[in-house]
């Protein structure tokens, strides 16, 4: 993310909110800010939008602590309106982060409440968070992987998860278990390749049979948002790492699988060292 991209997204919410308060001063009967659930749960690839939304929530709490009639409404998906309603891929992306949907009538009722009751009894009450559907942390499902903490801190939460009980499944194969017990480089690479194809088929809406290992991931129409999601899946489920530019490059899926397998902490590194020695 460039500094220009950061400013383009944060300034309307940050500078705009402050300017509105300065212009109207203390004479308002109510001041309602439409924020986002992204400020609560975050979303991969949109740290700028999440930060701007968090600012609005914090600003409202600060003013509310001084008796100012202000509230924020943290929205997710609003039925029949908005960007996510018109873009299915965007809706799927945010739902995986725990963002749920409310209908327009529910939003209007929330706004009516915020306008009719602008003064909060406590600063925390100035922030209204709409529907959220967070996954069960112990489920091991795809949504759980998306809602994990930052991979940089995986050493903290990984201690609570046994590889033998991880539920990442491709057909009847427990990928992490196979990687941990791999005896050859070929088996490790083929296992990663199989898991990668399975993940891509679900992310991109293709049948696994229609994805060729000789083609690049980008050739199947993967955008930057999906690339970020895939990168974080690799970090969580394969305990490997890959850069977004590598995913978006012309490198074949087979080549990517080989790199991921070699970098994976699940794969015995002796498999690759032995090959180098040969």
Rosetta blueprint (number, residue, H / E / L):
1 X L
2 X L
3 X H
4 X H
5 X H
6 X H
7 X H
8 X H
9 X H
10 X H
11 X H
12 X H
13 X H
14 X H
15 X H
16 X H
17 X H
18 X H
19 X H
20 X H
21 X H
22 X H
23 X H
24 X H
25 X L
26 X L
27 X L
28 X L
29 X L
30 X L
31 X E
32 X E
33 X E
34 X E
35 X E
36 X E
37 X L
38 X H
39 X H
40 X H
41 X H
42 X L
43 X L
44 X L
45 X L
46 X L
47 X H
48 X H
49 X H
50 X H
51 X H
52 X H
53 X H
54 X H
55 X H
56 X H
57 X H
58 X H
59 X H
60 X H
61 X H
62 X H
63 X H
64 X H
65 X L
66 X L
67 X L
68 X L
69 X L
70 X E
71 X E
72 X E
73 X E
74 X E
75 X E
76 X L
77 X E
78 X E
79 X L
80 X L
81 X L
82 X L
83 X H
84 X H
85 X H
86 X H
87 X L
88 X H
89 X H
90 X H
91 X H
92 X H
93 X H
94 X H
95 X H
96 X L
97 X L
98 X L
99 X E
100 X L
101 X E
102 X E
103 X L
104 X H
105 X H
106 X H
107 X H
108 X H
109 X H
110 X H
111 X H
112 X H
113 X H
114 X H
115 X H
116 X H
117 X L
118 X L
119 X L
120 X L
121 X L
122 X L
123 X H
124 X H
125 X H
126 X H
127 X E
128 X E
129 X E
130 X L
131 X L
132 X E
133 X L
134 X L
135 X L
136 X L
137 X L
138 X L
139 X L
140 X L
141 X L
142 X H
143 X H
144 X H
145 X H
146 X H
147 X L
148 X L
149 X L
150 X L
151 X H
152 X H
153 X H
154 X H
155 X H
156 X H
157 X H
158 X H
159 X H
160 X H
161 X L
162 X L
163 X H
164 X H
165 X H
166 X L
167 X L
168 X L
169 X E
170 X E
171 X L
172 X L
173 X E
174 X E
175 X H
176 X H
177 X H
178 X H
179 X H
180 X H
181 X L
182 X L
183 X L
184 X L
185 X H
186 X H
187 X H
188 X H
189 X H
190 X H
191 X H
192 X H
193 X H
194 X H
195 X H
196 X H
197 X H
198 X H
199 X H
200 X H
201 X H
202 X H
203 X H
204 X H
205 X L
206 X L
207 X L
208 X H
209 X H
210 X H
211 X L
212 X L
213 X L
214 X L
215 X L
216 X E
217 X L
218 X H
219 X H
220 X H
221 X L
222 X L
223 X L
224 X H
225 X H
226 X H
227 X H
228 X H
229 X H
230 X H
231 X H
232 X H
233 X H
234 X H
235 X H
236 X H
237 X H
238 X L
239 X L
240 X L
241 X L
242 X L
243 X L
244 X H
245 X H
246 X H
247 X H
248 X L
249 X L
250 X L
251 X L
252 X E
253 X H
254 X H
255 X H
256 X H
257 X H
258 X H
259 X H
260 X H
261 X H
262 X H
263 X H
264 X L
265 X L
266 X L
267 X L
268 X L
269 X L
270 X H
271 X H
272 X H
273 X H
274 X H
275 X H
276 X H
277 X H
278 X L
